[in-house]
Amino acid sequence: MNKNPLHRRSFLKNTVAAGVGLSMLGSSAKLFANEKKPKVRIGLIGVGARGLGHLNFCLHREDAEVVAFADPDTTYTLPKVRAMIEKVYGGKRKVAEYTNGPEDFRNMLKRDDIDAVIIATPWEWHSIMAVACMKAGKTPAVEVCGASDIQECWELVNTSEETGIPVFGMENVCYRRDVMAVLNMVRQGLFGELIHLQGGYQHDLRGVKFNNGKQYYGGGVEFGEKALSEAKWRTAHSVYRNGDLYPSHGLGPVNNYININRGNRLLSLTSVATKSRGLHKYIVDNGGENHPNAKVEFKLGDIVSTLIKTNNGETIMLSHDTNSPRPYSLNFRVQGTNGLWMDDQESIYVEKKSKHDEWEKTGDFKDPNSYFGKYDHPLWKKYANDAAGAGHGGMDWFVLNSFLECIKRGAPYPLDVYDMATWYAITPLSEQSVAESGSVQFIPDFTRGRWMNRKPIFALDDQY
């Protein structure tokens, strides 16, 4: 029996059936993906530190109307949300509140005036809420994480296919400016045929996993009930789990480079983890050896490395490194038969263009003679000013703009349920591999063979 209290089945067994029955949806749900809308009516589940950014975006879009939100935090979150809504809407629009506990989002989903739902909640709720949205006839945009088991991934795919409701995977790094410029380079053949790629989540999260219960980040070594924000729930995953807990920031962009689920697919992986030392040391250094949390045994290795094999012969190396002092890096590397790009130090080398055995700099986007200036993606050229000031260097603007534009146009999502299931699956498979000393784990084909005929659609032009 799985004794992990974060295991998804422990949530499911206490969860009532979500939304309306499939038999009640009929053909109207299956037509939803092709229905064009001039304005998208939005509900939000989770409006904490992350969700507030999504709320702010929707409040300021003329083609979006915030109808309702659900969040059980009435102490810290609710006053901020109310103030933000009042500042933008004033008394012109009433936004419904669903704050009566973690299950109250289900009552929000009963409304008939919501088209789409943005989900930015603790990881273990993502799939539960996305499935509930689909069964209620509403299309979800779901924040990224890793699944707790493969069953969760299949439930997302099966529910989407059965209801006809699409799912949008909110991997914002796919829209990072340099990442998209490199996508342009790849598609124009600058690196030749791709053979190896790298990506990861290398981010010092010690000040995110612990705080003092008075501020969102840092200031103490508390987590769980005595903490706020992500430290309230995210740190527990580091206590009970050992694997790549957050794979999609590295994997999402890499997948677009080699057309995963669209002419190519992931086949297998193997993962290994170092010993766990960073979080314990952080507690001792900042709270002392006698602090109760100094006795906690953290299962998550400080660095988890995952090697993936693809159908078309490329290899992908993912890294997860969140417990140690280090500068932020997503560790991107794109290598082909003609050269390579590396995220760190903004390095690029192209055979017969670069000096032999010497790195070049990718340069500034404002310099038309630099690599980034020459290959800046059309989306960024068109919308850089609109995205200025948005979260994560503008990436958040692009990912949410794509979500709304696809709904308005009745267009398919460029980051869809098959992509999301693939990203989510890396976590439980890497956990299993780590537990079995790096055993090979086979990655399911969530498209059921359709990857062979599906064509790439992500960011082919300057539309969305």
N, C-alpha and C positions, 0 to 999 in steps of 0.2 A: 504493500500500500504506500502511496506517496504521502509522506508526512509533511511536506512543504505546505505551510498555511497559505502561501501565495498561489498555490496551484489552482488553476481556473475551475476545476470541478468543485472545489469547496465553495466557490461563488455560485456556480450553476445550480447546485442541489438546493440552495436556499432562495432561488430566484423564480418568481412566478412567470408563467408564459407571457412572452412579450408581444405587444401589439395585437393586430387582428389576424385571424387565421388566413392561411394562403388561399383557401377556397373562396374567401370573401373578396379577394383582390381582383380576380378575373383578368380580363385583357387590359384594363385601364393601367395597371401597374406595368405591364410589359410594353406599353406605349410611352411610358413616362420619359424614357431616355431620348425619345425623338420629339418630345413636345417643346416647342420654342416658347420662351417667356420674355416679356419686355422688362419685368422686374422680378427678382427672386426674393421670396419671403423666407427669412432665416430664423431658425431656432438654434441656440447654442447650449451645449451640455459641457459644463466646466468653464468657468470664467475667472480662474485664478490667474497666477502670474503669466501663463502662456495665453489663456483664453481672453484676457483683457486686450491683448494686441489684436486678436481676431475680431473682437467686438468693436474696437475702435475703427478698424478697416471697414467693417460693414456699416457702421453708423455714418460714415462719410461718403459712402457710395450712393449715387443717385439711382443706380439700378438694383439696389438691395434695400430691403426693409426688415429691420430687426423686430420680430414679432414676440419672441419669448426667450427666456433663458432658464436653465436649471442648474443649481449648485447648492449643496447643503451647508456651505460655510456662510453663516449669517453674521459672524463676528467681524471677520477681516475683509472678506470678499464683497459681501452685499453692499456696504456703504460706498465702496469704490465704484461698483457697477452702476448703482443708482446715480451717483454724481456724474459719471461719464454720460449716461443716457440723458440726464437732465440738461447737461451742457449742450448737447447736440440737438436733441428733440424738443427740449423745453416741455411745454404742455401739449404739443401738437399731436404726439403719438403716445399711446399707452403700451408699454412693454410688459407682458405678463411675467410673473415670477413664480418659479417652482423650487422652493427651498425647504420643503418638508422631508428632509432626509435623502439618502443616496438613491432611493428608488423613485423619487418624485418625478424624475425625467420621463417616466412612463406615462404619467398624466399629461405632460406636455405633448407627447407624441400622439395623444388622442385628438389633438386639435386638427381641424380641417383647413387651417389657413397657413400652414407651413409647407414649403416646398423642399427645403434642404436643411440639414442639420450639421453643424460643425462640432466635432467631438475633441475636446482637449482635457482629458481627465487622467487619473492614474492608470498606468498601463493595463492592469488586470481587468479594467472595465471596457477597454476599447472595443473588443469584438462583441461583447455582450450588448453594448449600446448600438453598435453598427447593425447587428442582426435585428435588434428591436426596431431600429429606424426603417430598415428595409421591409420588415413585416407590417409596419404601419404605413407603408407606401411613400416614405420620404427618403431622398437620396442623401447618404452621409459623406462628409469629408472627414477623414479620420487621421489624427496625428500619428506619428510613427513610434514604434517600439519593437519589441520582440515578443512573439507568442509564448505561452507557457507549454503548449503541446501542439502537435500537428493537427489534431482534431479541430482545434480552434481555427486553424487556417482553412481547412476544408469546409467548416461551417460557414465562413465568410463567402467562399466561392459558391457553395451549393445554394445558399440563401439568395445570393445575387442572381444566379441563373434561374432559380425557381420563381422568384418574384419579378424578374426583369428590371430590378432597380440597380443602377450602377453604383459603384463605390469609388470615391476619389481618394487616392493615397497622398497625404500631405507631406511629401519629402521635399522640403524647401531647398535643400542643397543642390538638387537637380537644376535649380534656377540661379545658382551663384554665378556671378558674371564671368569669372575666370573659367569655371567649369563649363559654361556654355560656349565660351570662346574656344576652348579645347575641343568641345563637341564639333564645332565648325571646322576646326583643323582636321579632326578625324574624318569627317564626311567629305572633306576636300582632298583627302589622301596624303596629307603632309607627312604622316608617320608611316606610310605604307600599310601593310597588313598587320593588324594588331596581334600580339602574341602573349603579352603579360600585362596585368593591371594590378594596382594596389589602391586601397582606400581604408579608412578606419575612423574610429572615434577616439582621438587622443586629446583629452580635455581634463584638466585638473578640476575635479568635481568635489573635492573635500569640503569646500565652503558651501556647496549645494546640498551635500548629503548630511551636513550637520549645521545647526544654528543654535541660538540661545533661547528660542521660543518667543522672541520679541521682534525679530527681523527675519526677512525671508532667507538671507544668505549670510553664513558665517557668524562670528561673535560668540560661538560656544560649541559644545560637542554633543548636543542633544539630538535625538532622532525619535521618530514614532510619536506618541501622544504628547510628549513634552515639547515638540518642535512645531515649526510652521512650514507651509508650502511643501516643496518636494521632499524635504527631510522628513516630513510626516509619513510618507509612503515609499519613496524611491529607495531609501537606504536599506529597507528590509530586503529588497532584492539582492543586495550585496551580502546580506547575512546568510541567505538560504540558497543562493544560486551561483553556479560557476560555469560561465560560458560567455559568448558574445551577446551581451544584453541589449545592445543598441546598434544593430548592424547597418541600418539603411542609409545613414549619412554618408558612409563610404560606398555602400553597394549600389544605391540608387543611381547616382551619376555614372558609375562604371557600367551598370547594366545598359544604360542608354548608349554608351560608346560601342558596345558589341551586340546590341539588339536582342537582349534577353527577352524571352517570351514572344519575340517577333522575328523568327528566322534562326534563333539560337536559344539554348536553354542551359540552366545550371544542372549538372549531373550529380556531383557528390562533393563532400567536404571532409576534412579532418581537422580537429582543433586540439590545441594544447594550452595549458595555463601555467603561469609561474605560481610560486607560493604567494600567500596573502600576507602582506606586512603593512602596507601604506595606511590603511584606515585605523588600525590599532595604534600605529605610531602617532598619527594625527591626534587621536584622543589623548594619549599620554602627554604629548608635547603641549597641548592646549588645555587639558583638563586635569592632568595629573594621573599618576599611577593608581590612585585610590578612587578615581571616579568610577561609578558603577558600569559605565559603558566600556571601560578598559578591560572588563572581564568578558565582553562579547567576542565570540569567535566568528570572524567573517569568512565566508566560504569563497567569495569571488577572488580569483587570482588577480594580482595587480596588473598583469598583462596577459591577454588572451589572444592567441594567433590562430587564424583559420585559413586554410588553403582550399580553394574551390577549383574544381575542374568543370569546364564547359563542354557542350556537345561539339562545338566547332573548333575545339583544340586549344583555346586560351586558358591560362591560369589566372586566378584572382587571389591576392593575399589581403585579408582583412585583419585589422588590429583593433583591440578594445583596451584602452589604457586610461582609466579615470581615477585611480587611487593614489597617484604619485605627483610630486611637484614637477611641472613641465609647462612649456608654452603650448598654446592651443595649436593643433594641426590635425587635418583630416588625412594626411599622409598619402595624397593622391600621386599616382605614377601611372602614366599611359605609355606603353612601350610597343613599338612596331618594328618592322623590318628596315625602316628608314631613319629611325630615331626615337626620341622619347621626351616627355615632359614630366617634371616633378614639381609638386605643389610647394614643398619647402624650398626656400631660397629663390622661388620663381625661376626655376632652371629649365632650359630647353636645349636640346641638341638635335640637329637635323643634318644627316649626312649630305655632303657636297654643298651645304649652305653655311654650316657652322665651321669654325676653325677646327682642324683635326684635334680630337682629344681635349677640347675646351668647351666648357658650358657657356651658353649665352643667357642673358636675362630676357624674360618675356616682354618686359617693357610696360609702358603706360598706355591705358586705353585712349588717352588724348593724343598720343603720338601715332599718326597714320603709318609711319614707317616701322613701328615696332610690331612684334608678333601679335600682341593683344590688340593693338590699334587696327591692324589689318584684318584680323579674324573676329573682331567683336561681333557677337551674335545680333542678327537683325532685331530680335525682341528687345535687347538692351539698347540698341541704337534708337529704337522708337519710343521706349517707355522709361528710360533712365530718369527723366525729370519727374514722372509720375511716381516712381518708386523711391525717390529721394526721401530720406527720413524714416522709411518703413523699417520694420524689424529685421534684424540679421542682415544689415547692409542692403536692404531692398528686396531680399529674396522672398520675404513673407508676402510682399505686395504681389509678386509674380505668381506665386502658388495659389493665392486666393483669387486673383484676377482670372487665372485659368479655370478655376472651379466655377466661377460665376458666368464667364463667357461661354463655357461649354453648355451649361444649363440653358442660357438664353438662346443659344444657336441650335440646341438639340444635337450637339456634336458629342462624339465619344470622348471619354476622359483619356488624356495622354498618359496618365499614371493611374492604372485601373486596379480592379480587385485581384487580378492575376499577379500583377507586380507586388501589390501589398502582401498577398499571401506568401509569395516567394521571399520577400524581405523578412516577414515575421517568422518564417519557418527556420531561418538560420539559427535563431536563438535556441530553441529546444534541441535541434540537431547538434549544435555545437556543445550544448550541455551534455548530451549523451556521449559525444565523442570524447570530451574531456574526462568524463567519468570512466570511460573504457580505454584510457591511456592513448588517445589519439586514433581510435578506430574509425574506419571509413563509414560515413553515413550517406545514404542515397537521398537526394532531394526530390520530392514528388513533382510530377508534371501537373501543375494545377490547371493548365489549359486543356488537358486530356488530348494532347496531340495537335491542337490547333496552332501551336507556336510555329509549326512548319509552314503555314500559309498566312499567318498574320503579318501585316506590314508595319514598319516603324511609322509612328505618327507624332512622336514627341518633338515639339519645337522645329517643325520643318520650314516655318516661315516666320513672319512677324505678327501673326494673329493672336495667338495665346499659348 
